[in-house]
Structures are given as structure tokens and as C-alpha cells.
Amino acid sequence: MSLKQQLFWMTTLSLVSTLAWVNVIYSEKKPSFDGIGKVYMGREISHVMGHRGAGWLERPEREREERTDLLISRLPLEADDVVADIGAGTGYFSFPVAERLPSGQVLAVDIQPEMLARIEQRKSADGISNVVPVLGSVTDPNLPQAGVDLIFIVDAYHEFSHPREMGEAMARALVPGGKLVLIEYRAEDRSVPIKPLHKMSERQAKKEMAALGLDWVRTDDYLPQQHVLIFEKPQTL
């Protein structure tokens, strides 16, 4: 067998292996009203809210309804941290978090260029230098490996179409001992007025983060509607 043929079969076998792995971790079902029909670890993935929903993210009553001010003030940050806001949207959280990082920065990650354009406009208008827009993909947030102290994801993780691939990429991006903070509407609370697929239970979140090798630290429920779940990358991961 020639070298060219060997390379062809090696590439083919690698592709088959990858497809088999994907088929193991994901399954398909008839889509729910607000789902895409793709199932990960027993959870159907929800539809994504596009850039046309930017107004809802910036609604004036959001701080009062969700106490976003509490979340911003209680994120476990150091002044020089490199922080990634995954699914940053309009930068609703990126900019106030950046104020807590006088010698650090926020990497504002989104897969929608329209959202990043809004962030860039605000950054330029307000003269803010420590918010950096980052265009990610559905499988990779494009973060520096072992270069991020804290990742936070607000009401977006449940929409990831490739949660395992994204999760593994985020775990690689964290420094040893770095934290991932997952903020999701509480699925256990029927009074939270959010569609079921846009909620997540503490149990489900722990299961999915454990699959990435991240350790659960604690769950804070100081917000009126959402869990604040804190996970940590082991020193040896």
C-alpha cells in the first residue's frame, strides 16, 4: 500500500471514529415546540434566540426581575482576571463585569457577528479598552488554551447545539483551578415564567459539567429565578 493510500485510510478511519463518537453522545427525537430534536445526556437542546431578540436582553425591567446587579457584584473575580462571557449577546454583562477588572479583561464571545458589532459600537462610544469581542463557533469559543481565569454563561448554555464540544473547549481554556459559572433558570421551580427547554435543573447541570471533568463547588440561589452553579477545573485536568 502506498503512502498516499495509507493516509487516505487513516483519514477515513479517523472520520468514522469521530462520527461514531458523536452518535454515542447525541441522539435524535421529534423536535418539541421549542427544541431542535437533538438530545444530549437526556436533555433536548432548545432553539437559539437570534440577534433580533437583542431588545429583550436589554429590557429596562431585566435588572429588577432577575437582579442582574447581584450576579455582577457576586461573581468570584480578582482585579486582574481574564474572564470570558460566553454568549455575550449585546454585552449586557460584559461591560459591567469589565468595570470590576481594572487590570483584567473580558472576552465577549458570541457566534453572531451582529451581536459583536453592537459590542464593538458600545466599546468605541464609551472608550472601553478591556472588553474584547471574540467570534466563536458552535463547537469552539476560540479562547486561549489555559488562558482564562473564569468563564460565565448566562441563560445560553441550554441553547448550545454542540454542548460536549463547546464544554471541552471551555475546559481547555480554563487555567488549572479556574472556574466556570453557569447561570440558568431553575427547572425545579414551576413558577419561573420561562419555557421548559430554556431552564435547567441543578442535577442536569452537575451531570453535564462532570462529563467535562469539572468539579462542582457550590450552587447559589440568591437570584429570584436562576441557579448560579459554580464549577472548577482541577489542578491536574
C-alpha positions as CSV (number, residue, x, y, z in Angstrom):
1,M,0.0,0.0,0.0
2,S,1.4,3.4,-1.0
3,L,1.9,6.2,1.5
4,K,-1.0,8.1,-0.2
5,Q,-3.3,5.2,0.3
6,Q,-2.3,4.8,3.9
7,L,-3.0,8.5,4.6
8,F,-6.4,8.1,2.9
9,W,-7.4,5.2,5.0
10,M,-6.1,6.8,8.2
11,T,-8.2,9.9,7.5
12,T,-11.2,7.8,6.7
13,L,-10.9,5.7,9.9
14,S,-10.5,8.9,11.9
15,L,-13.6,10.4,10.4
16,V,-15.6,7.2,11.0
17,S,-14.4,7.2,14.6
18,T,-15.4,10.8,15.1
19,L,-18.9,10.2,13.7
20,A,-19.3,7.2,15.9
21,W,-18.3,9.2,18.9
22,V,-20.8,11.9,18.0
23,N,-23.6,9.4,17.6
24,V,-22.8,8.0,21.0
25,I,-23.1,11.3,22.9
26,Y,-26.1,12.7,20.9
27,S,-29.4,11.2,19.9
28,E,-32.4,12.5,17.9
29,K,-36.1,12.7,18.6
30,K,-39.1,14.5,17.1
31,P,-38.5,18.2,18.0
32,S,-40.5,19.7,20.8
33,F,-42.2,23.1,20.2
34,D,-39.2,25.0,21.3
35,G,-36.5,22.3,20.7
36,I,-34.3,21.2,17.9
37,G,-34.8,17.5,18.4
38,K,-31.2,16.9,19.4
39,V,-30.7,15.2,22.8
40,Y,-27.6,15.4,25.0
41,M,-27.4,13.4,28.2
42,G,-31.2,13.2,28.4
43,R,-31.8,16.9,27.6
44,E,-33.3,18.2,24.4
45,I,-31.4,21.3,23.2
46,S,-33.5,24.4,22.7
47,H,-33.7,26.8,19.8
48,V,-31.3,29.8,19.8
49,M,-32.5,33.3,20.4
50,G,-31.1,35.3,17.5
51,H,-29.8,38.8,17.3
52,R,-33.4,40.1,16.7
53,G,-34.0,39.3,20.4
54,A,-31.4,41.9,21.5
55,G,-34.1,44.2,22.7
56,W,-35.3,41.6,25.2
57,L,-31.8,41.2,26.6
58,E,-31.6,45.0,27.2
59,R,-35.2,45.5,28.5
60,P,-35.3,48.1,31.3
61,E,-37.0,45.8,33.8
62,R,-34.4,43.0,33.5
63,E,-32.4,44.1,36.4
64,R,-35.5,44.3,38.7
65,E,-36.9,40.9,37.5
66,E,-33.6,39.0,37.5
67,R,-31.4,41.0,39.9
68,T,-28.6,41.0,37.4
69,D,-26.9,43.6,39.6
70,L,-26.5,40.9,42.3
71,L,-24.9,38.5,39.8
72,I,-22.5,41.1,38.5
73,S,-21.4,42.0,42.0
74,R,-21.1,38.4,43.3
75,L,-19.2,36.8,40.5
76,P,-15.9,35.4,42.1
77,L,-13.5,37.8,40.4
78,E,-10.0,39.1,41.0
79,A,-9.0,42.5,39.6
80,D,-6.6,41.1,37.1
81,D,-8.6,38.1,35.9
82,V,-9.2,37.2,32.3
83,V,-12.9,36.5,32.1
84,A,-14.9,35.0,29.2
85,D,-18.6,35.9,28.8
86,I,-19.9,33.1,26.6
87,G,-23.0,34.0,24.6
88,A,-22.3,37.7,25.4
89,G,-25.0,39.0,23.1
90,T,-25.2,42.8,23.4
91,G,-22.6,42.9,26.1
92,Y,-25.2,43.4,28.8
93,F,-22.9,41.6,31.3
94,S,-19.6,42.1,29.6
95,F,-19.3,45.8,30.3
96,P,-20.3,46.0,33.9
97,V,-18.1,43.0,34.7
98,A,-15.2,44.7,33.0
99,E,-15.6,47.5,35.5
100,R,-14.6,45.0,38.2
101,L,-11.4,44.2,36.3
102,P,-9.2,47.3,36.4
103,S,-6.2,45.3,35.3
104,G,-8.0,42.4,33.7
105,Q,-10.3,42.0,30.7
106,V,-13.5,40.4,29.4
107,L,-13.5,38.3,26.3
108,A,-17.0,38.8,25.0
109,V,-17.8,35.6,22.9
110,D,-20.7,35.2,20.6
111,I,-21.3,33.3,17.4
112,Q,-23.4,36.1,15.8
113,P,-21.4,38.9,14.2
114,E,-24.4,41.2,14.6
115,M,-24.1,40.9,18.4
116,L,-20.4,41.5,18.3
117,A,-20.9,44.6,16.1
118,R,-23.2,46.0,18.9
119,I,-20.4,45.3,21.5
120,E,-17.8,47.0,19.3
121,Q,-20.0,50.1,18.8
122,R,-20.5,50.5,22.5
123,K,-16.9,49.8,23.3
124,S,-15.9,52.6,20.8
125,A,-18.6,55.0,22.0
126,D,-17.7,54.6,25.7
127,G,-13.9,54.4,25.3
128,I,-13.7,51.0,27.0
129,S,-10.5,49.0,26.3
130,N,-10.8,45.9,28.4
131,V,-13.8,44.3,26.6
132,V,-12.6,42.2,23.6
133,P,-15.2,40.8,21.1
134,V,-14.5,37.3,20.1
135,L,-16.3,35.4,17.3
136,G,-16.8,31.8,18.3
137,S,-18.3,28.9,16.6
138,V,-20.9,26.3,17.6
139,T,-18.1,23.9,18.7
140,D,-15.4,26.3,19.9
141,P,-15.5,29.7,21.7
142,N,-12.0,30.4,20.3
143,L,-10.4,31.1,23.7
144,P,-6.7,30.9,24.5
145,Q,-5.8,27.5,25.9
146,A,-5.3,27.6,29.7
147,G,-5.6,31.4,29.4
148,V,-8.9,32.2,31.2
149,D,-9.5,32.5,34.9
150,L,-13.3,32.5,34.9
151,I,-16.0,31.7,32.3
152,F,-19.6,32.6,32.9
153,I,-22.6,31.7,30.8
154,V,-25.9,33.5,31.4
155,D,-29.1,31.7,30.1
156,A,-27.2,30.5,27.0
157,Y,-25.7,27.1,27.7
158,H,-29.1,25.3,27.1
159,E,-29.0,26.6,23.5
160,F,-25.6,25.2,22.6
161,S,-26.1,22.9,19.6
162,H,-22.8,21.1,20.5
163,P,-22.6,21.2,24.3
164,R,-19.9,18.5,24.6
165,E,-17.6,20.0,22.1
166,M,-18.1,23.5,23.5
167,G,-17.7,22.2,27.0
168,E,-14.4,20.5,26.3
169,A,-13.1,23.6,24.5
170,M,-14.1,25.8,27.5
171,A,-12.4,23.3,29.9
172,R,-9.2,23.5,27.9
173,A,-9.4,27.3,28.0
174,L,-9.6,27.5,31.8
175,V,-6.4,27.8,33.9
176,P,-5.9,25.0,36.4
177,G,-8.2,26.0,39.3
178,G,-10.2,28.3,37.0
179,K,-14.0,28.5,37.4
180,L,-17.0,28.0,35.1
181,V,-20.1,29.8,36.4
182,L,-23.3,28.5,34.8
183,I,-26.4,30.7,35.3
184,E,-29.7,29.0,34.2
185,Y,-33.4,29.4,35.0
186,R,-34.4,26.9,37.7
187,A,-36.2,23.9,36.1
188,E,-37.2,22.8,39.5
189,D,-39.4,25.9,40.0
190,R,-42.6,25.8,38.0
191,S,-43.3,29.4,39.0
192,V,-40.4,30.7,36.9
193,P,-42.2,32.0,33.7
194,I,-39.7,30.6,31.2
195,K,-40.3,27.8,28.5
196,P,-39.2,24.4,29.9
197,L,-36.4,23.9,27.4
198,H,-34.9,27.2,28.4
199,K,-34.5,26.0,32.0
200,M,-32.0,23.6,33.6
201,S,-32.1,21.7,36.8
202,E,-29.1,21.6,39.2
203,R,-28.9,17.9,38.8
204,Q,-28.7,18.1,35.0
205,A,-26.1,20.8,35.1
206,K,-23.9,18.8,37.5
207,K,-24.1,15.8,35.3
208,E,-23.1,17.7,32.2
209,M,-20.2,19.5,33.8
210,A,-19.0,16.3,35.4
211,A,-18.7,14.8,32.0
212,L,-16.2,17.6,31.2
213,G,-14.1,16.8,34.3
214,L,-15.2,19.9,36.1
215,D,-15.8,19.7,39.8
216,W,-19.0,21.2,41.4
217,V,-18.1,23.8,44.0
218,R,-21.5,25.1,45.1
219,T,-24.9,26.3,43.9
220,D,-26.0,29.8,44.9
221,D,-29.7,30.7,44.7
222,Y,-29.6,34.4,45.6
223,L,-31.3,35.3,42.3
224,P,-35.1,35.2,42.1
225,Q,-35.3,32.9,39.1
226,Q,-31.9,31.4,38.3
227,H,-29.4,29.0,39.7
228,V,-25.8,30.2,39.9
229,L,-23.8,27.0,39.6
230,I,-20.0,27.2,40.2
231,F,-17.7,24.6,38.8
232,E,-13.9,24.4,39.0
233,K,-11.2,22.9,36.8
234,P,-9.0,20.5,38.8
235,Q,-5.3,21.4,39.0
236,T,-4.5,18.2,37.1
237,L,-7.2,18.3,34.3
